[in-house]
Amino acid sequence: DRIVVAGDFNAIGRHQPMRNLVAGAQLRDAHREVGEGLGLTWPDRLPIARLDRVLFRGLEPLSLSVGRAAGSDHRPVTARFTAKPA
């Protein structure tokens, strides 16, 4: 199955419910695989945490970047994927 789950999870990676979600749904974290740096997304002006994530299964990540916010206190995350070879 191909799935992408992206958004503000309000949880750092060590947060147990977050770990349970990732493990239980067999998801992978795009930032861990192809992101650069710490990938901090919150708050925008001086980020201290990575709360916004792109989780996936059944695809291959090509890139993940964190941008500058416009009208939000979270920085936007953009990810690109390709179909996983059979």
Contact map, one row per residue, 1 for C-alpha under 8 A:
11100000000000000000000000000000000000000000000000000000110000000000000000000000000000
11110000000000000000000000000000000000000000000000000001111000000000000000000000000000
11111000000000000000000000000000000000000000000000000001111000000000000000000000000000
01111100000000000000000000000000000000000000000000000111100000000000000000000000000000
00111110000000000000000000000000000000000000000000001111000000000000000000000000000000
00011111000000000000000000000000000000000000000000011110000000000000000000000000000000
00001111100000000000000000000000000000000000000000011100000000000000000000000000000000
00000111110000000000000000000000000000000000000000111000000000000000000000000000000000
00000011111000000100000000000000000000000000000000111000000000000000000000000000000000
00000001111100000000000000000000000000000000000000110000000000000000000000000000000000
00000000111111100100000000000000000000000000000001100000000000000000000000000000000000
00000000011111100100000000000000000000000000000011100000000000000000000000000000000000
00000000001111100110000000000000000000000000000001000000000000000000000000000000000000
00000000001111110110000000000000000000000000000000000000000000000000000000000000000000
00000000001111111110000000000000000000000000000000000000000000000000000000000000000000
00000000000001111111000000000000000000000000000000000000000000000000000000000000000000
00000000000000111111100000000000000000000000000000000000000000000000000000000000000000
00000000101111111111110000000000000000000000000000000000000000000000000000000000000000
00000000000011111111111000000000000000000000000000000000000000000000000000000000000000
00000000000000011111111100000000000000000000000000000000000000000000000000000000000000
00000000000000001111111110100000000000000000000000000000000000000000000000000000000000
00000000000000000111111111110000000000000000000000000010000000000000000000000000000000
00000000000000000011111111100000000000000000000000000000000000000000000000000000000000
00000000000000000001111111100000000000000000000000000000000000000000000000000000000000
00000000000000000000111111100000000000000000000000000000000000000000000000000000000000
00000000000000000000011111110000000000000000000000000000100000000000000000000000000000
00000000000000000000111111111000000000000000000000000011100000000000000000000000000000
00000000000000000000010001111100000000000000000000000011100000000000000000000000000000
00000000000000000000000000111111100000000000000000001111000000000000000000000000000000
00000000000000000000000000011111111000000000000000001111000010110000000000000010000000
00000000000000000000000000001111111100100000000000001100000000010000000000000000000000
00000000000000000000000000001111111000000000000000000000000000000000000000000000000000
00000000000000000000000000001111111000000000000000000000000010000000000000000000000000
00000000000000000000000000000111111100000000000000000000000011110000000000000000000000
00000000000000000000000000000111111110100000000000000000000000111000000000000000000000
00000000000000000000000000000010011111100000000000000000000000011000000000000000000000
00000000000000000000000000000000001111100000000000000000000000000000000000000000000000
00000000000000000000000000000000000111110000000001000000000000000000000000000000000000
00000000000000000000000000000010001111111000000001000000000000001100000000000000000000
00000000000000000000000000000000000001111100001111100000000000000100000000000000000000
00000000000000000000000000000000000000111111001111110000000000000100000001111000000000
00000000000000000000000000000000000000011111011111110000000000000000000011100000000000
00000000000000000000000000000000000000001111111110000000000000000000000011100000000000
00000000000000000000000000000000000000001111111000000000000000000001100111100000000000
00000000000000000000000000000000000000000011111000000000000000000000000010000000000000
00000000000000000000000000000000000000000111111100000000000000000000000000000000000000
00000000000000000000000000000000000000011111111110000000000000000000000000000000000000
00000000000000000000000000000000000000011110011111000000000000000000000000000000000000
00000000000100000000000000000000000000011110001111100000000000000000000000000000000000
00000000001110000000000000000000000001111100000111111000000000000000000000000000000000
00000001111100000000000000000000000000011100000011111000000000000000000000000000000000
00000111110000000000000000000000000000001100000001111100000000000000000001011000000000
00001111100000000000000000001110000000000000000001111110000000000000000000001000000000
00011110000000000000000000001110000000000000000000011111000000000000000000001010000000
00011100000000000000010000111100000000000000000000001111100000000000000000000000000000
01111000000000000000000000111100000000000000000000000111111000000000000000000000000000
11110000000000000000000001110000000000000000000000000011111000000000000000000000000000
11100000000000000000000000000000000000000000000000000001111100000000000000000000001100
01100000000000000000000000000000000000000000000000000001111110000000000000000000111100
00000000000000000000000000000000000000000000000000000000011111000000000000000000111100
00000000000000000000000000000100110000000000000000000000001111110000000000000011110000
00000000000000000000000000000000010000000000000000000000000111110000000000000011110000
00000000000000000000000000000100011000000000000000000000000011111000000000000011100000
00000000000000000000000000000110011100000000000000000000000011111100000000001111000000
00000000000000000000000000000000001100100000000000000000000000111110000000001110000000
00000000000000000000000000000000000000111000000000000000000000011111000000111100000000
00000000000000000000000000000000000000000000000000000000000000001111100000111100000000
00000000000000000000000000000000000000000001000000000000000000000111110000110000000000
00000000000000000000000000000000000000000001000000000000000000000011111111110000000000
00000000000000000000000000000000000000000000000000000000000000000001111100000000000000
00000000000000000000000000000000000000000000000000000000000000000000111110000000000000
00000000000000000000000000000000000000000001000000000000000000000000111111100000000000
00000000000000000000000000000000000000000111100000000000000000000000101111100000000000
00000000000000000000000000000000000000001111000000010000000000000000100111110000000000
00000000000000000000000000000000000000001111000000000000000000000111100111111000000000
00000000000000000000000000000000000000001000000000010000000000000111100001111100000000
00000000000000000000000000000000000000001000000000011100000000011110000000111110000000
00000000000000000000000000000000000000000000000000000000000000011110000000011111000000
00000000000000000000000000000100000000000000000000000100000011111000000000001111100000
00000000000000000000000000000000000000000000000000000000000011110000000000000111110000
00000000000000000000000000000000000000000000000000000000001111100000000000000011111000
00000000000000000000000000000000000000000000000000000000001111000000000000000001111100
00000000000000000000000000000000000000000000000000000000011100000000000000000000111110
00000000000000000000000000000000000000000000000000000000011100000000000000000000011111
00000000000000000000000000000000000000000000000000000000000000000000000000000000001111
00000000000000000000000000000000000000000000000000000000000000000000000000000000000111
